[in-house]
Amino acid sequence: MAASLANREAYTADNLVAAVAAARDAIIALGGASPGDKTMVDALVPLVDTLADAVKRGMTVPRAVRAAAEAATEAARATAPLRPRKGRAPGHSPTRASGRPTQVPCHWH
């Protein structure tokens, strides 16, 4: 992520998208999670996709970030029926996690 930002005098919306995409890619590479594993990746992927699309359509950065946060929150809520396959949750009671959304991304909004 830091490499995608580098030292610049000013940053653009495209720089923001590149940095968030780099963070997503690093999280996926390090944790090995994929969408559907009931991890923060389930919310992070739509966050990046929505942010990139909003910026591409010319939306202001604050509006694009808000749209991305809403997409991430909705995606996190959609994980409620999933059973966790990665992260800390699989070692805990899978039935306890079922019916609850993945927790971390719900607080981004």
CORTA-V195245 format. One record per pair of residues at least 4 apart in sequence whose ideal C-beta (glycine too) atoms are under 8 Angstrom apart, sorted by the first residue. I is the first residue (numbers start at 1). J is the second residue. If there is no record, write none. Layout:
i={I;I}
j={J;J}
This chain:
i={1;1;1;1;1;1;2;3;4;4;4;4;4;5;5;5;5;8;11;11;12;13;13;13;13;14;14;15;16;16;16;16;17;17;17;17;17;18;19;20;20;20;20;21;21;21;22;23;23;24;24;24;24;24;24;25;26;27;27;27;27;27;28;28;28;28;31;31;31;31;32;33;33;33;33;33;33;34;34;35;35;35;36;36;36;37;37;37;37;37;37;38;38;38;38;38;38;38;38;38;38;38;39;39;39;39;39;40;40;40;40;40;40;41;42;42;42;42;42;42;42;43;43;43;43;43;43;43;43;43;43;43;44;44;44;45;45;46;46;46;46;46;46;47;47;47;47;47;47;47;47;48;48;49;49;50;50;50;50;50;50;50;51;51;51;51;51;52;53;54;54;54;54;54;55;55;55;59;59;59;60;61;62;63;64;65;66;67;68;69;69;69;70;70;71;72;72;72;72;73;73;73;73;73;74;75;75;76;76;76;76;76;76;77;77;78;79;79;80;80;80;80;81;81;82;83;83;83;84;84;84;84;84;85;86;88;89;89;90;92;92;93;94;96;101;102;103;104}
j={5;19;20;22;23;26;6;22;15;18;19;21;22;11;15;18;19;15;15;16;16;17;55;61;64;18;55;19;20;51;55;61;21;48;51;52;55;22;23;24;47;48;51;25;48;52;26;27;44;28;41;44;45;47;48;29;30;31;33;40;41;44;32;33;34;41;39;41;86;87;86;37;39;40;41;86;87;41;86;41;42;45;42;82;85;41;42;84;85;86;87;42;79;82;83;84;85;86;87;89;97;102;84;86;87;89;102;44;76;87;102;104;105;45;75;76;78;79;82;102;105;47;72;73;75;76;79;102;104;105;106;108;48;72;105;49;75;50;68;71;72;74;75;51;68;69;71;72;75;105;108;52;68;53;71;54;64;67;68;70;71;72;55;64;65;67;68;56;57;59;63;64;67;68;59;61;64;63;64;67;64;65;66;67;68;69;70;71;72;73;108;109;74;109;75;76;105;108;109;77;105;106;108;109;78;79;105;101;102;103;104;105;106;101;106;101;101;102;98;99;100;101;98;99;98;94;97;98;89;90;94;97;102;90;90;92;94;97;94;96;97;97;98;100;106;106;107;108}
